[in-house]
Amino acid sequence: MAKIKITSVKSTTDRPKNQKATMKALGLRRMHQTVEVEATPQIIGMVRVVQHLVKVENV
């Protein structure tokens, strides 16, 4: 599978619990933190939930 790089660009303050939990599950705990993950269908679905809070790049 391909890898994607996910970077948090907005805060989770004042966001619904499900969005906070999704960011945590993706491994994003702080602002401007970047993680590299496999682009599985589950991860892509999680990114769609928080697409307004993250930036996604192909690796």
PLY file of the C-alpha trace (Angstrom):
ply
format ascii 1.0
element vertex 59
property float x
property float y
property float z
element edge 58
property int vertex1
property int vertex2
end_header
0.00 0.00 0.00
0.98 3.60 -0.48
1.93 5.78 2.44
0.45 9.18 3.20
1.76 11.97 5.38
-0.87 13.60 7.62
-0.15 16.93 9.31
-2.48 18.67 11.76
-3.02 22.29 10.75
-5.91 23.30 13.03
-6.62 22.78 16.70
-9.14 20.30 18.06
-10.28 22.79 20.69
-14.07 23.31 20.52
-14.50 20.32 18.17
-16.91 17.40 18.66
-15.67 14.38 20.61
-15.63 12.14 17.54
-13.24 14.51 15.72
-10.94 14.72 18.75
-10.94 10.92 19.04
-10.21 10.52 15.33
-7.22 12.87 15.52
-5.91 10.93 18.51
-6.42 7.61 16.71
-4.45 8.93 13.73
-1.59 9.69 16.13
-1.94 13.47 15.98
-1.69 14.90 19.47
-0.25 18.41 18.85
-0.56 21.19 16.31
1.76 20.83 13.28
2.59 17.24 14.20
3.14 14.94 11.23
2.65 11.18 10.97
3.22 8.75 8.11
0.67 5.95 7.81
-0.39 3.33 5.28
-3.24 4.52 3.06
-5.75 1.84 4.04
-9.50 2.35 3.53
-9.90 2.74 7.30
-7.30 5.52 7.48
-8.76 7.28 4.43
-12.18 7.25 6.11
-10.70 8.69 9.30
-8.99 11.45 7.32
-12.32 12.35 5.66
-13.87 12.90 9.11
-11.20 15.47 10.01
-10.25 16.74 6.54
-10.78 20.33 7.63
-8.20 19.91 10.42
-5.39 18.18 8.53
-3.22 18.40 5.43
-2.57 15.17 3.52
0.34 14.44 1.17
1.33 11.32 -0.75
4.75 9.93 0.11
0 1
1 2
2 3
3 4
4 5
5 6
6 7
7 8
8 9
9 10
10 11
11 12
12 13
13 14
14 15
15 16
16 17
17 18
18 19
19 20
20 21
21 22
22 23
23 24
24 25
25 26
26 27
27 28
28 29
29 30
30 31
31 32
32 33
33 34
34 35
35 36
36 37
37 38
38 39
39 40
40 41
41 42
42 43
43 44
44 45
45 46
46 47
47 48
48 49
49 50
50 51
51 52
52 53
53 54
54 55
55 56
56 57
57 58
